[in-house]
Amino acid sequence: MSDTQYSAAYHLGQYQPAVEAEINQLNGQDFTNRFWHKDATLWTQDAEAQQSIRSFMGWLDSPEVLSKAVGDIQQFVADVKAAGFQHVVVMGMGGSTMAPIVFERSFPQNGLPLSILDTTDPGTVAELEKSIPLAHTLFIVASKSGTTAEPLAFGDYFYDKVKALKGDKAGENFVAITDPGSKFVTQATQEGYRKIFLNFAEVGGRFSALTYFGLVPAALYGIDISAMLRGAVEMMRACGAQGPVADNPGLKLGATMGVLAKQGRDKLTLITPESLSSLGLWLEQLLAESTGKEGKGILPVAGEPLGRPDEYGHDRVFVYVGYESEPDQANIDKLTALEQAGHPVVIIRLKNALDLGSEFYRWEIGTAVAGIVLGINPFDQPNVQAAKTATDKLMKEVTEKGQLPSPGQPAASQDGISYYGDVTGPDAAGVLAAFFRQAQPGNFMTLQAYLHENEALNKALAEFRQLVQDKLRIATTSGYGPRFLHSTGQYHKGGPNNGLFVQFTADHPQDLPLPGRTYTFGTFENAQAQGDLQALRDNGRRALHIHLGPQPEQALQTVLTALKAALAQLT
């Protein structure tokens, strides 16, 4: 099954008849007209849920709507450059920052340098502050609701720093992107922000790549957003925006994902060349937050190097997204071997990075369609609030008592590292062995690193994943907190209860105070980790918390040694 116009090849083997039957059934039910008229009965018969679905489908025509705003965005970029700005920092969480991360890592810089801040880790904030010319940096505070704690904290921190340099003119360095009517509009107005971009209330964060949240940073970075939107509009029409079509790329992708998930192939393993590796971050949020609920869901697996067919169970579907001009033969050969062994494989090729506009749109349609097949509402996130509520409760305790509550007695303490969990063992290796002894076929492991992201930690976390995958033959994922709370966090608590969660935290010897608050960035990050752990346990998830102490890079190497000993104990 191929999609030549949009360069997608589907190698589904035994699953192809079921996928084709699903597509035919949906088309037989007037899918295209109903979908584009926001007929919520496609997803649910519940009246309240139907209203929720209709109110979050504004993304459907966002490429056309935003095409009319290109001139205004480009004028804004020209004004910013004329004012002498030398750097741009996008500050947000989840849908507000995922697309800018992909743009910054996938395109060459033709405009202003772009940095993205989406973590409360004080080491990361301090490193960013040292690397930018504060007085000549444009800060974009991006928050759909205008109430998200992290971007508001980032904005307050850097506003305070710029005010120390520029006094009452500090607001000239700040831009807001938020929904109409949010409280943040009032604050941004009072503080004299240079510009307030009002986005669209009926577009959820993870569907906002082709709105102001993605396009303003992209334009400042020098990307041709007009060309990108043209491609997205073409994909809109190919997906039925102007009426039923013979070959709908979004429908095909969504039906494939949904049917395979229902048949147990619910781990969508994304493979890309290095030049597109950041696409996984965006797809993780879109898929996991949209589908991971009611005990169902599709788990996106990004950043796993491809192995041999016998290293995988029957819970995988492999999707490759790469460039026509990059053969990437090593990955393609491995995918061919996987296909020949009976694993479903999808291969998508882009002409160039500007095709990311149409690709974002294809996946948005596909995710919405997968929701139909799975029988869930892809536009809500009922479990995301759990970690926020637990964190808010902890922050109230910090305000009242001056510190976070103790995490309790560790199951093991060794080499200055503490292991907290519901399992027991004589030492670190024993606790790790007991934890991983719980793994079953079809499970997955995720590493949740509330740490200062750097290359040494990335390599250590990748090694942790590889060791577990090699021994247990389960899918592995990894994410830095609190970033993933606004993306895969929904799947972790609301999806199938088949995850093994390993959380890493560390001390903050060089912490940063937060203006107008009684706590620091480090305390905020620790509270988010503790709140997330509580939410996982409240949902009956298997979780192990490892506190690495003051030197996380060195400590993680010690943990890896203990992990090797632990896995050797497992038969």
TORKERO-186333 format. One record per residue (C-alpha): x, y, z; residue number from 1; residue in one letter. Coordinates in steps of 0.05 Angstrom, whole numbers. Example, Ala and Ser with C-alpha at 12.3 -4.5 7.8 and 13.67 -1.06 7.14 Angstrom:
// residues 2
<<246,-90,156>,1,'A'>,
<<273,-21,143>,2,'S'>,
//
This chain:
// residues 571
<<0,0,0>,1,'M'>,
<<34,64,-23>,2,'S'>,
<<20,138,-22>,3,'D'>,
<<63,163,-80>,4,'T'>,
<<40,236,-80>,5,'Q'>,
<<62,245,-8>,6,'Y'>,
<<119,194,-10>,7,'S'>,
<<96,143,40>,8,'A'>,
<<103,68,31>,9,'A'>,
<<63,21,76>,10,'Y'>,
<<91,-50,84>,11,'H'>,
<<38,-80,130>,12,'L'>,
<<40,-153,111>,13,'G'>,
<<-15,-192,146>,14,'Q'>,
<<-45,-128,174>,15,'Y'>,
<<-60,-96,107>,16,'Q'>,
<<-130,-125,98>,17,'P'>,
<<-152,-101,167>,18,'A'>,
<<-126,-30,153>,19,'V'>,
<<-159,-28,85>,20,'E'>,
<<-224,-52,116>,21,'A'>,
<<-221,4,168>,22,'E'>,
<<-209,56,114>,23,'I'>,
<<-266,30,72>,24,'N'>,
<<-313,28,132>,25,'Q'>,
<<-297,100,151>,26,'L'>,
<<-305,124,79>,27,'N'>,
<<-371,85,76>,28,'G'>,
<<-394,126,136>,29,'Q'>,
<<-381,192,99>,30,'D'>,
<<-317,202,139>,31,'F'>,
<<-289,262,101>,32,'T'>,
<<-351,306,103>,33,'N'>,
<<-365,288,176>,34,'R'>,
<<-292,299,197>,35,'F'>,
<<-286,367,164>,36,'W'>,
<<-354,389,192>,37,'H'>,
<<-327,371,261>,38,'K'>,
<<-378,316,272>,39,'D'>,
<<-358,293,341>,40,'A'>,
<<-401,230,336>,41,'T'>,
<<-342,200,297>,42,'L'>,
<<-306,195,365>,43,'W'>,
<<-360,188,418>,44,'T'>,
<<-434,187,433>,45,'Q'>,
<<-425,225,498>,46,'D'>,
<<-455,295,491>,47,'A'>,
<<-406,329,538>,48,'E'>,
<<-345,297,505>,49,'A'>,
<<-373,316,436>,50,'Q'>,
<<-375,389,456>,51,'Q'>,
<<-303,384,481>,52,'S'>,
<<-281,353,415>,53,'I'>,
<<-315,406,372>,54,'R'>,
<<-284,462,413>,55,'S'>,
<<-213,436,399>,56,'F'>,
<<-214,425,324>,57,'M'>,
<<-193,495,304>,58,'G'>,
<<-126,467,280>,59,'W'>,
<<-159,437,219>,60,'L'>,
<<-155,502,179>,61,'D'>,
<<-96,534,215>,62,'S'>,
<<-50,530,153>,63,'P'>,
<<-99,572,113>,64,'E'>,
<<-115,620,170>,65,'V'>,
<<-42,631,187>,66,'L'>,
<<-23,641,113>,67,'S'>,
<<-61,707,118>,68,'K'>,
<<-17,727,178>,69,'A'>,
<<50,714,144>,70,'V'>,
<<58,787,125>,71,'G'>,
<<47,812,196>,72,'D'>,
<<95,760,224>,73,'I'>,
<<149,779,173>,74,'Q'>,
<<140,853,189>,75,'Q'>,
<<148,836,263>,76,'F'>,
<<213,799,247>,77,'V'>,
<<239,859,207>,78,'A'>,
<<223,906,265>,79,'D'>,
<<258,861,315>,80,'V'>,
<<321,859,272>,81,'K'>,
<<318,934,261>,82,'A'>,
<<315,944,337>,83,'A'>,
<<382,909,344>,84,'G'>,
<<362,843,375>,85,'F'>,
<<416,789,369>,86,'Q'>,
<<383,727,399>,87,'H'>,
<<315,696,412>,88,'V'>,
<<294,652,471>,89,'V'>,
<<228,614,468>,90,'V'>,
<<204,598,538>,91,'M'>,
<<146,549,547>,92,'G'>,
<<127,477,558>,93,'M'>,
<<98,421,515>,94,'G'>,
<<62,445,453>,95,'G'>,
<<90,515,461>,96,'S'>,
<<162,492,450>,97,'T'>,
<<163,424,414>,98,'M'>,
<<155,453,344>,99,'A'>,
<<208,508,355>,100,'P'>,
<<256,454,379>,101,'I'>,
<<245,415,314>,102,'V'>,
<<254,478,272>,103,'F'>,
<<318,499,307>,104,'E'>,
<<350,430,301>,105,'R'>,
<<325,413,231>,106,'S'>,
<<339,478,192>,107,'F'>,
<<402,519,182>,108,'P'>,
<<401,586,217>,109,'Q'>,
<<384,642,167>,110,'N'>,
<<358,692,218>,111,'G'>,
<<369,704,292>,112,'L'>,
<<400,649,335>,113,'P'>,
<<345,612,373>,114,'L'>,
<<346,579,442>,115,'S'>,
<<289,542,475>,116,'I'>,
<<279,538,551>,117,'L'>,
<<230,484,573>,118,'D'>,
<<258,461,639>,119,'T'>,
<<259,487,710>,120,'T'>,
<<328,457,721>,121,'D'>,
<<370,513,751>,122,'P'>,
<<434,490,717>,123,'G'>,
<<401,495,649>,124,'T'>,
<<372,564,665>,125,'V'>,
<<440,590,690>,126,'A'>,
<<476,561,629>,127,'E'>,
<<427,596,582>,128,'L'>,
<<433,662,618>,129,'E'>,
<<509,661,611>,130,'K'>,
<<505,645,537>,131,'S'>,
<<461,702,513>,132,'I'>,
<<468,778,508>,133,'P'>,
<<412,795,558>,134,'L'>,
<<400,867,535>,135,'A'>,
<<396,846,462>,136,'H'>,
<<355,782,471>,137,'T'>,
<<282,776,452>,138,'L'>,
<<245,731,502>,139,'F'>,
<<181,696,477>,140,'I'>,
<<138,674,535>,141,'V'>,
<<92,621,505>,142,'A'>,
<<33,594,544>,143,'S'>,
<<-34,576,514>,144,'K'>,
<<-73,581,579>,145,'S'>,
<<-30,637,606>,146,'G'>,
<<-29,601,673>,147,'T'>,
<<24,547,661>,148,'T'>,
<<72,553,719>,149,'A'>,
<<138,541,683>,150,'E'>,
<<135,594,627>,151,'P'>,
<<109,645,677>,152,'L'>,
<<168,630,722>,153,'A'>,
<<217,636,664>,154,'F'>,
<<185,702,643>,155,'G'>,
<<189,731,713>,156,'D'>,
<<261,709,722>,157,'Y'>,
<<287,740,657>,158,'F'>,
<<243,801,662>,159,'Y'>,
<<275,815,729>,160,'D'>,
<<344,807,698>,161,'K'>,
<<329,853,639>,162,'V'>,
<<296,905,684>,163,'K'>,
<<361,910,723>,164,'A'>,
<<394,931,657>,165,'L'>,
<<338,971,622>,166,'K'>,
<<291,993,677>,167,'G'>,
<<221,1010,653>,168,'D'>,
<<239,992,582>,169,'K'>,
<<249,918,600>,170,'A'>,
<<183,900,566>,171,'G'>,
<<213,917,498>,172,'E'>,
<<251,851,503>,173,'N'>,
<<189,808,514>,174,'F'>,
<<136,778,470>,175,'V'>,
<<75,738,492>,176,'A'>,
<<40,682,454>,177,'I'>,
<<-24,662,489>,178,'T'>,
<<-99,653,480>,179,'D'>,
<<-147,711,480>,180,'P'>,
<<-174,727,549>,181,'G'>,
<<-118,693,588>,182,'S'>,
<<-94,726,652>,183,'K'>,
<<-25,730,620>,184,'F'>,
<<-51,782,570>,185,'V'>,
<<-62,830,629>,186,'T'>,
<<8,818,657>,187,'Q'>,
<<42,825,590>,188,'A'>,
<<4,890,577>,189,'T'>,
<<22,919,645>,190,'Q'>,
<<95,901,636>,191,'E'>,
<<98,934,568>,192,'G'>,
<<112,873,525>,193,'Y'>,
<<135,890,454>,194,'R'>,
<<81,846,423>,195,'K'>,
<<24,800,444>,196,'I'>,
<<5,747,393>,197,'F'>,
<<-64,721,408>,198,'L'>,
<<-69,650,385>,199,'N'>,
<<-134,609,377>,200,'F'>,
<<-172,582,437>,201,'A'>,
<<-199,524,396>,202,'E'>,
<<-128,497,381>,203,'V'>,
<<-97,452,434>,204,'G'>,
<<-24,459,449>,205,'G'>,
<<0,395,416>,206,'R'>,
<<-37,414,352>,207,'F'>,
<<-7,485,350>,208,'S'>,
<<57,475,309>,209,'A'>,
<<26,512,249>,210,'L'>,
<<0,571,291>,211,'T'>,
<<36,630,323>,212,'Y'>,
<<69,583,373>,213,'F'>,
<<110,550,319>,214,'G'>,
<<111,602,264>,215,'L'>,
<<135,663,302>,216,'V'>,
<<199,629,327>,217,'P'>,
<<208,596,258>,218,'A'>,
<<205,664,222>,219,'A'>,
<<253,696,271>,220,'L'>,
<<301,638,259>,221,'Y'>,
<<298,653,184>,222,'G'>,
<<252,597,159>,223,'I'>,
<<208,611,99>,224,'D'>,
<<142,602,136>,225,'I'>,
<<102,621,73>,226,'S'>,
<<131,561,35>,227,'A'>,
<<121,516,96>,228,'M'>,
<<48,536,101>,229,'L'>,
<<37,525,26>,230,'R'>,
<<58,453,36>,231,'G'>,
<<12,446,95>,232,'A'>,
<<-47,474,55>,233,'V'>,
<<-33,423,1>,234,'E'>,
<<-35,368,54>,235,'M'>,
<<-100,397,80>,236,'M'>,
<<-132,389,12>,237,'R'>,
<<-102,320,2>,238,'A'>,
<<-135,301,69>,239,'C'>,
<<-204,323,44>,240,'G'>,
<<-210,397,63>,241,'A'>,
<<-248,410,-2>,242,'Q'>,
<<-287,345,-4>,243,'G'>,
<<-276,270,-7>,244,'P'>,
<<-211,247,-38>,245,'V'>,
<<-191,179,-67>,246,'A'>,
<<-126,172,-27>,247,'D'>,
<<-124,210,39>,248,'N'>,
<<-54,208,70>,249,'P'>,
<<-78,228,139>,250,'G'>,
<<-134,177,140>,251,'L'>,
<<-86,122,117>,252,'K'>,
<<-35,139,171>,253,'L'>,
<<-88,143,226>,254,'G'>,
<<-124,79,206>,255,'A'>,
<<-57,43,204>,256,'T'>,
<<-36,67,273>,257,'M'>,
<<-105,53,304>,258,'G'>,
<<-115,-17,274>,259,'V'>,
<<-44,-39,291>,260,'L'>,
<<-52,-13,363>,261,'A'>,
<<-117,-52,371>,262,'K'>,
<<-80,-115,348>,263,'Q'>,
<<-25,-105,399>,264,'G'>,
<<24,-66,356>,265,'R'>,
<<18,-5,401>,266,'D'>,
<<92,16,405>,267,'K'>,
<<104,63,347>,268,'L'>,
<<179,62,338>,269,'T'>,
<<203,124,302>,270,'L'>,
<<267,119,261>,271,'I'>,
<<300,181,230>,272,'T'>,
<<368,202,204>,273,'P'>,
<<407,245,254>,274,'E'>,
<<385,308,216>,275,'S'>,
<<312,296,236>,276,'L'>,
<<323,265,304>,277,'S'>,
<<285,321,341>,278,'S'>,
<<220,302,305>,279,'L'>,
<<212,249,358>,280,'G'>,
<<201,301,413>,281,'L'>,
<<143,332,375>,282,'W'>,
<<113,265,356>,283,'L'>,
<<119,239,427>,284,'E'>,
<<73,293,453>,285,'Q'>,
<<24,290,396>,286,'L'>,
<<14,215,398>,287,'L'>,
<<22,200,472>,288,'A'>,
<<-19,257,499>,289,'E'>,
<<-74,248,447>,290,'S'>,
<<-82,172,451>,291,'T'>,
<<-57,152,521>,292,'G'>,
<<-121,149,561>,293,'K'>,
<<-175,103,586>,294,'E'>,
<<-123,47,590>,295,'G'>,
<<-111,52,515>,296,'K'>,
<<-59,87,473>,297,'G'>,
<<-2,87,424>,298,'I'>,
<<67,94,455>,299,'L'>,
<<116,132,411>,300,'P'>,
<<186,104,419>,301,'V'>,
<<240,152,395>,302,'A'>,
<<316,150,400>,303,'G'>,
<<323,74,400>,304,'E'>,
<<376,49,352>,305,'P'>,
<<348,-4,306>,306,'L'>,
<<365,-76,322>,307,'G'>,
<<354,-145,291>,308,'R'>,
<<284,-173,282>,309,'P'>,
<<293,-224,338>,310,'D'>,
<<305,-167,388>,311,'E'>,
<<233,-145,384>,312,'Y'>,
<<167,-172,408>,313,'G'>,
<<100,-169,371>,314,'H'>,
<<82,-101,399>,315,'D'>,
<<120,-57,349>,316,'R'>,
<<106,-17,286>,317,'V'>,
<<165,17,254>,318,'F'>,
<<158,85,221>,319,'V'>,
<<216,117,184>,320,'Y'>,
<<215,191,168>,321,'V'>,
<<275,216,127>,322,'G'>,
<<296,255,66>,323,'Y'>,
<<293,233,-7>,324,'E'>,
<<364,261,-16>,325,'S'>,
<<392,220,43>,326,'E'>,
<<395,145,27>,327,'P'>,
<<408,126,100>,328,'D'>,
<<420,56,75>,329,'Q'>,
<<439,26,142>,330,'A'>,
<<371,41,172>,331,'N'>,
<<334,22,108>,332,'I'>,
<<369,-46,106>,333,'D'>,
<<349,-60,178>,334,'K'>,
<<277,-39,164>,335,'L'>,
<<275,-86,104>,336,'T'>,
<<297,-143,150>,337,'A'>,
<<243,-124,200>,338,'L'>,
<<190,-123,145>,339,'E'>,
<<213,-191,120>,340,'Q'>,
<<206,-218,191>,341,'A'>,
<<133,-196,193>,342,'G'>,
<<138,-129,228>,343,'H'>,
<<96,-73,198>,344,'P'>,
<<139,-18,169>,345,'V'>,
<<120,51,142>,346,'V'>,
<<171,94,104>,347,'I'>,
<<159,168,94>,348,'I'>,
<<207,212,53>,349,'R'>,
<<210,288,53>,350,'L'>,
<<240,329,-3>,351,'K'>,
<<270,380,46>,352,'N'>,
<<259,409,116>,353,'A'>,
<<204,456,91>,354,'L'>,
<<161,393,82>,355,'D'>,
<<157,390,158>,356,'L'>,
<<96,435,151>,357,'G'>,
<<58,384,111>,358,'S'>,
<<86,327,153>,359,'E'>,
<<62,359,218>,360,'F'>,
<<-6,365,187>,361,'Y'>,
<<-7,292,162>,362,'R'>,
<<8,268,233>,363,'W'>,
<<-44,314,265>,364,'E'>,
<<-98,285,219>,365,'I'>,
<<-70,215,231>,366,'G'>,
<<-72,223,306>,367,'T'>,
<<-144,248,304>,368,'A'>,
<<-164,189,261>,369,'V'>,
<<-128,140,307>,370,'A'>,
<<-172,168,362>,371,'G'>,
<<-233,148,322>,372,'I'>,
<<-207,77,312>,373,'V'>,
<<-189,70,386>,374,'L'>,
<<-254,101,410>,375,'G'>,
<<-222,157,451>,376,'I'>,
<<-223,233,451>,377,'N'>,
<<-155,254,423>,378,'P'>,
<<-163,326,444>,379,'F'>,
<<-166,321,520>,380,'D'>,
<<-112,305,571>,381,'Q'>,
<<-150,282,633>,382,'P'>,
<<-89,255,671>,383,'N'>,
<<-40,313,659>,384,'V'>,
<<-72,352,716>,385,'Q'>,
<<-56,297,766>,386,'A'>,
<<19,314,769>,387,'A'>,
<<4,389,769>,388,'K'>,
<<-44,381,828>,389,'T'>,
<<7,339,867>,390,'A'>,
<<61,391,852>,391,'T'>,
<<17,449,873>,392,'D'>,
<<3,414,939>,393,'K'>,
<<77,404,951>,394,'L'>,
<<93,477,933>,395,'M'>,
<<41,499,984>,396,'K'>,
<<78,457,1036>,397,'E'>,
<<144,489,1015>,398,'V'>,
<<113,558,1024>,399,'T'>,
<<87,540,1093>,400,'E'>,
<<145,498,1120>,401,'K'>,
<<204,522,1079>,402,'G'>,
<<221,454,1049>,403,'Q'>,
<<194,393,1013>,404,'L'>,
<<170,332,1052>,405,'P'>,
<<220,275,1059>,406,'S'>,
<<215,221,1006>,407,'P'>,
<<216,168,1061>,408,'G'>,
<<264,111,1073>,409,'Q'>,
<<303,86,1012>,410,'P'>,
<<300,13,993>,411,'A'>,
<<376,17,985>,412,'A'>,
<<431,69,993>,413,'S'>,
<<499,56,963>,414,'Q'>,
<<557,100,939>,415,'D'>,
<<518,162,958>,416,'G'>,
<<459,142,914>,417,'I'>,
<<390,128,943>,418,'S'>,
<<339,81,911>,419,'Y'>,
<<265,90,930>,420,'Y'>,
<<211,41,910>,421,'G'>,
<<163,-14,930>,422,'D'>,
<<215,-68,917>,423,'V'>,
<<269,-92,964>,424,'T'>,
<<339,-119,957>,425,'G'>,
<<404,-124,996>,426,'P'>,
<<439,-70,955>,427,'D'>,
<<431,-26,893>,428,'A'>,
<<437,-85,844>,429,'A'>,
<<387,-125,885>,430,'G'>,
<<335,-69,884>,431,'V'>,
<<345,-59,809>,432,'L'>,
<<339,-134,797>,433,'A'>,
<<275,-137,838>,434,'A'>,
<<247,-78,800>,435,'F'>,
<<262,-105,730>,436,'F'>,
<<239,-175,750>,437,'R'>,
<<169,-146,743>,438,'Q'>,
<<177,-137,668>,439,'A'>,
<<131,-176,622>,440,'Q'>,
<<128,-183,546>,441,'P'>,
<<94,-122,517>,442,'G'>,
<<116,-76,574>,443,'N'>,
<<159,-15,565>,444,'F'>,
<<209,23,607>,445,'M'>,
<<215,98,610>,446,'T'>,
<<271,139,641>,447,'L'>,
<<249,205,671>,448,'Q'>,
<<309,249,682>,449,'A'>,
<<298,311,725>,450,'Y'>,
<<369,332,710>,451,'L'>,
<<410,384,674>,452,'H'>,
<<411,357,603>,453,'E'>,
<<481,348,573>,454,'N'>,
<<517,300,526>,455,'E'>,
<<547,258,581>,456,'A'>,
<<478,245,612>,457,'L'>,
<<447,232,543>,458,'N'>,
<<499,178,530>,459,'K'>,
<<490,146,598>,460,'A'>,
<<414,145,592>,461,'L'>,
<<420,115,522>,462,'A'>,
<<465,61,550>,463,'E'>,
<<414,47,606>,464,'F'>,
<<360,38,553>,465,'R'>,
<<404,-7,510>,466,'Q'>,
<<421,-52,569>,467,'L'>,
<<348,-61,587>,468,'V'>,
<<325,-71,516>,469,'Q'>,
<<380,-123,502>,470,'D'>,
<<363,-163,564>,471,'K'>,
<<288,-156,570>,472,'L'>,
<<267,-145,498>,473,'R'>,
<<219,-89,517>,474,'I'>,
<<210,-20,487>,475,'A'>,
<<248,37,521>,476,'T'>,
<<236,112,522>,477,'T'>,
<<271,169,556>,478,'S'>,
<<254,242,572>,479,'G'>,
<<278,301,612>,480,'Y'>,
<<231,329,665>,481,'G'>,
<<190,370,671>,482,'P'>,
<<187,373,594>,483,'R'>,
<<153,304,587>,484,'F'>,
<<100,322,639>,485,'L'>,
<<68,363,584>,486,'H'>,
<<74,309,532>,487,'S'>,
<<83,234,547>,488,'T'>,
<<61,245,619>,489,'G'>,
<<-12,235,598>,490,'Q'>,
<<4,166,569>,491,'Y'>,
<<44,147,631>,492,'H'>,
<<-15,156,677>,493,'K'>,
<<-75,145,630>,494,'G'>,
<<-50,94,580>,495,'G'>,
<<-43,18,589>,496,'P'>,
<<-13,0,657>,497,'N'>,
<<48,-35,626>,498,'N'>,
<<104,14,642>,499,'G'>,
<<165,10,686>,500,'L'>,
<<184,81,707>,501,'F'>,
<<254,100,730>,502,'V'>,
<<259,171,756>,503,'Q'>,
<<326,206,766>,504,'F'>,
<<336,268,810>,505,'T'>,
<<398,303,835>,506,'A'>,
<<420,358,884>,507,'D'>,
<<424,430,861>,508,'H'>,
<<489,458,890>,509,'P'>,
<<482,521,847>,510,'Q'>,
<<409,539,854>,511,'D'>,
<<373,601,828>,512,'L'>,
<<320,643,865>,513,'P'>,
<<254,658,832>,514,'L'>,
<<230,731,835>,515,'P'>,
<<168,742,877>,516,'G'>,
<<168,670,904>,517,'R'>,
<<193,638,968>,518,'T'>,
<<226,580,931>,519,'Y'>,
<<280,567,880>,520,'T'>,
<<282,536,811>,521,'F'>,
<<314,474,842>,522,'G'>,
<<258,466,894>,523,'T'>,
<<207,476,839>,524,'F'>,
<<239,421,797>,525,'E'>,
<<244,374,857>,526,'N'>,
<<170,386,873>,527,'A'>,
<<152,369,801>,528,'Q'>,
<<191,304,805>,529,'A'>,
<<159,286,871>,530,'Q'>,
<<89,305,847>,531,'G'>,
<<98,264,783>,532,'D'>,
<<122,203,823>,533,'L'>,
<<61,210,868>,534,'Q'>,
<<14,213,808>,535,'A'>,
<<46,151,778>,536,'L'>,
<<38,112,843>,537,'R'>,
<<-34,137,852>,538,'D'>,
<<-48,106,784>,539,'N'>,
<<-18,40,804>,540,'G'>,
<<45,48,762>,541,'R'>,
<<111,11,778>,542,'R'>,
<<161,66,793>,543,'A'>,
<<232,70,820>,544,'L'>,
<<262,136,842>,545,'H'>,
<<338,141,841>,546,'I'>,
<<369,203,874>,547,'H'>,
<<438,214,845>,548,'L'>,
<<464,266,895>,549,'G'>,
<<509,325,876>,550,'P'>,
<<546,295,817>,551,'Q'>,
<<495,263,771>,552,'P'>,
<<541,246,713>,553,'E'>,
<<589,207,757>,554,'Q'>,
<<532,176,798>,555,'A'>,
<<495,151,736>,556,'L'>,
<<557,112,715>,557,'Q'>,
<<555,78,783>,558,'T'>,
<<481,62,772>,559,'V'>,
<<498,32,704>,560,'L'>,
<<548,-15,738>,561,'T'>,
<<494,-36,788>,562,'A'>,
<<445,-45,730>,563,'L'>,
<<492,-92,693>,564,'K'>,
<<498,-134,757>,565,'A'>,
<<423,-132,766>,566,'A'>,
<<406,-155,696>,567,'L'>,
<<457,-211,702>,568,'A'>,
<<415,-238,760>,569,'Q'>,
<<353,-244,715>,570,'L'>,
<<342,-308,677>,571,'T'>,
//
